[in-house]
């Protein structure tokens, strides 16, 4: 029994050390460019070899001393990696949404994106400012876009106004020119976070047609006060990012968890659920909350079918006409 306990203890300690080395190695991979990263890999490998030698001799005190030294040096470097605003951003994430008080009750929303996409990365670029009255908000919709695994979706929040216009907020990684998304890199300060505001003819058409993703739209029941508070919360978040950039995180600060936190601020019914992380299952969570149309009276699978957004040409359509078309499935 004593031998088994000692063996188990050694296994746990060795696993912890291995995980530490792997974590540090991945952080170097996503932060340091070649050729310097190869020198750091070599230094880390040498530390691992020395630690292995100490382990074979049973000199665990030296193992922990070496590990603590490496961890301290790494931590000092890691804590000093700060997000920035001044990188060479890709055009579609070059401007985050900001806002300011307009005339009277109006809010001036700045940097609304209105690109016209001809391909996954090709577009005619346009940005504009817009004066909106939060009191004229009439709807909130959750738009979900699945590009790979059905368990994970990109989540967007669309606000509809009395005049038929819709503004969509999307929390996204702020990619630099030539940069590709990596789920693993999102754990290691690889990307800054940006909050994009766009019209639906831009950001929904990009995903349905230009990228060929599976997109669904779900109307969400909220009171007028909640709609207004949530809209202003998104604008405040955009202003905060403009003042102090933040890192995107694959689990904790992504396209779903960021709006989830904002919704929690305006509704005490919203509690954490694993489906917030497994965002492809978010419709089930909304269904259980009772905020989807006919929730409880109609099966969830029926609502999912109604939520499907077909691919449609946008040539000649105004933004208001395109937004109306997106909701045809809910007018049955």
C-alpha atoms as one frame of an Amber mdcrd trajectory, in Angstrom:
protein
   0.000   0.000   0.000   2.804   2.413   0.913   4.570   1.773  -2.382   1.350
   2.408  -4.323   0.821   5.700  -2.512   4.384   6.811  -3.246   4.020   5.834
  -6.894   0.744   7.755  -7.143   2.366  10.808  -5.551   5.278  10.711  -7.972
   2.897  10.361 -10.913   0.905  13.397  -9.806   4.053  15.475  -9.312   5.479
  14.429 -12.648   2.165  15.250 -14.386   2.117  18.711 -12.800   5.648  19.397
 -13.998   4.837  18.140 -17.480   1.741  20.364 -17.674   3.791  23.352 -16.497
   6.424  22.759 -19.178   3.748  22.297 -21.847   1.910  25.488 -20.808   5.111
  27.552 -20.860   6.099  26.035 -24.203   2.738  26.919 -25.767   2.899  30.468
 -24.435   6.310  30.856 -26.072   4.963  29.398 -29.305   2.115  31.915 -29.561
   4.061  34.968 -28.353   7.642  34.737 -29.626   8.642  34.725 -33.272  11.450
  32.695 -34.827  14.391  32.453 -34.446  14.277  33.617 -30.803  11.550  31.146
 -29.916  13.849  28.251 -30.860  16.471  29.444 -28.387  13.804  29.624 -25.686
  12.570  26.132 -26.592  16.146  24.913 -26.147  16.455  26.592 -22.755  13.139
  25.079 -21.635  14.201  21.633 -22.860  17.472  21.884 -20.921  15.549  22.783
 -17.768  13.345  19.734 -18.331  16.398  17.484 -18.729  17.953  18.820 -15.525
  14.639  18.327 -13.698  14.423  14.757 -15.017  17.888  14.040 -13.686  16.901
  15.363 -10.259  13.742  13.227 -10.353  15.693  10.062 -11.129  17.926  10.792
  -8.124  14.908  11.488  -5.934  16.078  15.085  -5.365  12.600  16.628  -5.344
  13.741  19.682  -3.411  15.960  20.670  -6.325  13.159  19.874  -8.755  10.793
  22.268  -7.001  13.502  24.911  -6.679  14.237  24.790 -10.415  10.541  24.776
 -11.270   9.853  27.756  -9.029  12.695  29.720 -10.655  11.438  28.985 -14.177
   7.875  29.805 -13.157   8.917  33.114 -11.585  10.833  34.209 -14.689   7.950
  33.165 -16.923   5.358  34.936 -14.745   7.278  38.218 -14.805   7.400  38.056
 -18.604   3.794  36.913 -18.983   2.288  39.616 -16.788   4.013  42.290 -18.835
   2.401  41.248 -22.129  -0.304  43.883 -22.542  -3.012  44.172 -25.214  -2.569
  46.979 -27.739  -4.605  49.233 -30.001  -1.970  50.034 -32.624  -1.372  46.832
 -34.590  -1.836  46.418 -38.345  -5.451  45.253 -38.121  -7.456  43.568 -40.845
  -9.987  45.944 -42.392 -13.128  44.326 -40.934 -11.888  44.705 -37.341  -9.971
  47.955 -37.754 -12.629  49.971 -35.896 -14.418  49.027 -32.714 -17.769  50.581
 -31.892 -17.838  53.644 -29.630 -20.593  56.049 -28.661 -21.342  59.419 -27.136
 -24.357  61.404 -26.052 -26.096  63.035 -29.001 -28.765  65.701 -29.185 -31.551
  65.230 -26.648 -32.246  61.540 -26.024 -30.221  60.395 -29.020 -27.047  58.352
 -28.741 -24.450  58.763 -31.457 -23.055  55.352 -32.369 -19.701  55.599 -34.128
 -17.946  53.111 -36.397 -20.913  51.081 -37.617 -19.630  48.670 -40.259 -21.449
  48.344 -43.570 -19.205  46.235 -45.796 -20.506  44.668 -49.006 -18.907  41.242
 -49.235 -18.002  39.529 -52.501 -15.997  36.746 -50.832 -14.855  35.549 -47.402
 -12.252  38.326 -47.179 -13.100  40.637 -50.116 -15.445  43.557 -49.570 -16.272
  47.125 -50.453 -15.537  48.902 -47.192 -17.773  51.469 -45.523 -18.099  52.772
 -41.972 -20.627  55.304 -40.745 -21.976  56.996 -37.625 -25.602  56.776 -36.574
 -27.867  58.679 -34.171 -30.295  56.353 -32.381 -32.928  56.719 -29.682 -32.849
  53.731 -27.272 -36.514  54.424 -26.477 -37.420  53.290 -30.009 -35.943  49.804
 -29.568 -38.505  47.168 -30.501 -36.652  43.846 -30.559 -33.590  41.864 -29.551
 -32.480  38.824 -31.539 -29.749  36.272 -30.966 -28.030  35.329 -34.219 -25.905
  32.188 -34.211 -23.419  31.152 -36.864 -21.873  27.675 -36.972 -18.784  27.248
 -39.142 -17.415  23.862 -37.997 -18.491  21.880 -34.941 -22.229  22.154 -34.158
 -21.267  22.454 -30.493 -19.677  25.864 -31.032 -21.318  28.895 -32.615 -20.415
  32.525 -33.072 -23.033  34.554 -31.203 -24.249  37.971 -32.310 -26.859  40.224
 -30.710 -29.097  42.309 -32.975 -31.182  45.292 -31.833 -34.174  46.333 -33.931
 -35.580  49.866 -33.969 -39.014  51.241 -34.798 -37.885  52.453 -38.232 -36.866
  48.914 -39.263 -33.122  49.356 -38.847 -31.097  46.739 -37.003 -27.681  47.104
 -35.400 -25.715  43.947 -34.609 -23.006  43.665 -31.959 -20.332  41.022 -32.358
 -17.427  40.329 -30.007 -14.532  39.159 -32.185 -10.835  38.528 -32.186  -8.995
  41.525 -33.593  -6.918  39.826 -36.250  -3.844  41.432 -37.703  -3.227  41.397
 -41.449  -2.280  37.853 -42.450  -3.236  36.366 -39.086  -5.409  33.255 -38.747
  -7.629  32.213 -35.865  -6.415  29.517 -33.496  -8.670  28.194 -30.740  -5.583
  27.182 -28.766  -3.951  30.557 -29.342  -6.957  32.174 -27.695  -5.735  30.800
 -24.362  -2.351  32.516 -24.690  -2.938  36.248 -25.268  -2.767  35.777 -29.006
  -5.627  38.121 -29.893  -7.099  41.348 -28.648 -10.885  41.578 -28.285 -12.907
  44.011 -30.391 -16.619  44.817 -30.287 -17.968  45.318 -33.799 -21.246  47.082
 -34.588 -22.612  46.394 -38.064 -25.806  46.329 -40.063 -27.295  42.913 -40.770
 -26.774  43.184 -44.518 -23.051  43.210 -43.725 -22.457  40.844 -40.854 -25.189
  38.255 -41.490 -24.725  38.079 -45.260 -20.986  37.663 -44.676 -21.657  34.481
 -42.754 -24.546  32.993 -44.749 -23.251  33.605 -48.266 -19.625  34.804 -48.344
 -18.452  32.204 -45.813 -21.164  29.578 -46.273 -21.835  29.169 -42.546 -25.037
  27.849 -40.963 -26.879  30.822 -39.463 -29.958  30.946 -37.241 -31.918  33.884
 -35.809 -33.894  33.706 -32.551 -36.128  36.543 -31.289 -35.667  36.967 -27.531
 -38.402  38.279 -25.225 -37.207  41.248 -23.167 -38.955  44.210 -21.611 -38.458
  47.673 -23.106 -36.336  48.673 -20.120 -34.143  45.582 -20.499 -33.683  46.143
 -24.230 -32.578  49.724 -23.668 -30.288  48.806 -20.768 -28.649  46.001 -22.749
 -28.127  48.202 -25.805 -26.437  50.867 -23.685 -24.379  48.174 -21.917 -22.951
  47.073 -25.270 -22.074  50.681 -26.127 -20.422  51.162 -22.734 -18.403  47.998
 -23.307 -17.250  49.319 -26.668 -16.171  52.595 -25.062 -14.314  50.676 -22.354
 -12.406  48.648 -24.967 -11.471  51.859 -26.767 -10.040  53.217 -23.523  -8.359
  50.039 -22.325  -7.886  47.083 -24.715  -8.486  43.578 -23.425  -7.457  40.097
 -24.449  -9.805  37.668 -26.120  -9.944  34.340 -24.247 -11.246  31.171 -25.850
 -13.294  30.225 -22.775 -13.819  33.261 -20.567 -13.968  36.283 -22.895 -15.379
  35.255 -26.246 -18.300  36.018 -28.551 -20.801  34.320 -26.202 -19.487  34.813
 -22.677 -19.009  38.565 -23.214 -22.675  39.262 -24.115 -23.755  36.727 -21.474
 -22.153  38.896 -18.798 -23.873  41.987 -20.183 -27.257  40.220 -20.184 -26.717
  39.167 -16.580 -26.463  42.843 -15.720 -30.016  43.507 -16.928 -31.799  40.284
 -15.940 -31.676  38.320 -12.689 -33.149  35.270 -14.466 -29.908  34.580 -16.300
 -27.630  32.130 -14.489 -24.571  30.299 -15.703 -25.179  27.167 -17.706 -22.643
  24.932 -19.529 -24.484  25.764 -22.755 -23.010  29.253 -22.533 -19.618  27.660
 -23.166 -20.967  25.084 -25.631 -22.568  27.922 -27.543 -24.004  25.702 -30.261
 -26.487  24.548 -27.608 -27.476  28.068 -26.609 -30.970  27.813 -28.191 -31.797
  25.055 -25.698 -30.774  27.331 -22.843 -32.926  30.177 -24.193 -35.801  27.732
 -24.654 -35.535  26.566 -21.039 -35.510  30.195 -19.876 -38.786  30.675 -21.716
 -37.594  33.683 -23.724 -38.073  32.221 -27.214 -41.411  32.553 -29.043 -43.822
  29.715 -28.139 -41.240  28.168 -25.776 -42.930  25.251 -24.028 -45.854  25.187
 -26.453 -43.790  24.247 -29.499 -40.872  21.766 -29.487 -37.388  23.248 -29.629
 -36.619  21.440 -32.882 -39.539  23.211 -34.556 -38.224  26.576 -33.387 -34.742
  25.697 -34.658 -36.232  25.026 -38.079 -38.005  28.386 -38.037 -34.764  30.083
 -37.002 -32.773  28.942 -40.051 -31.559  31.826 -42.197 -31.383  30.903 -45.908
 -28.799  32.202 -48.302 -30.173  35.146 -50.227 -28.765  37.655 -52.691 -28.603
  41.175 -51.272 -28.123  43.092 -54.503 -30.637  45.932 -54.629 -31.900  45.345
 -51.089 -31.783  48.101 -48.500 -30.654  47.250 -45.003 -34.245  47.432 -43.750
 -35.487  45.116 -46.514 -32.729  42.600 -45.826 -33.505  42.588 -42.087 -37.189
  42.039 -42.809 -36.314  39.111 -45.060 -34.213  37.479 -42.318 -37.286  37.249
 -40.095 -39.658  35.664 -42.591 -39.465  32.340 -40.745 -40.930  33.956 -37.622
 -43.873  35.513 -39.457 -45.590  32.221 -40.150
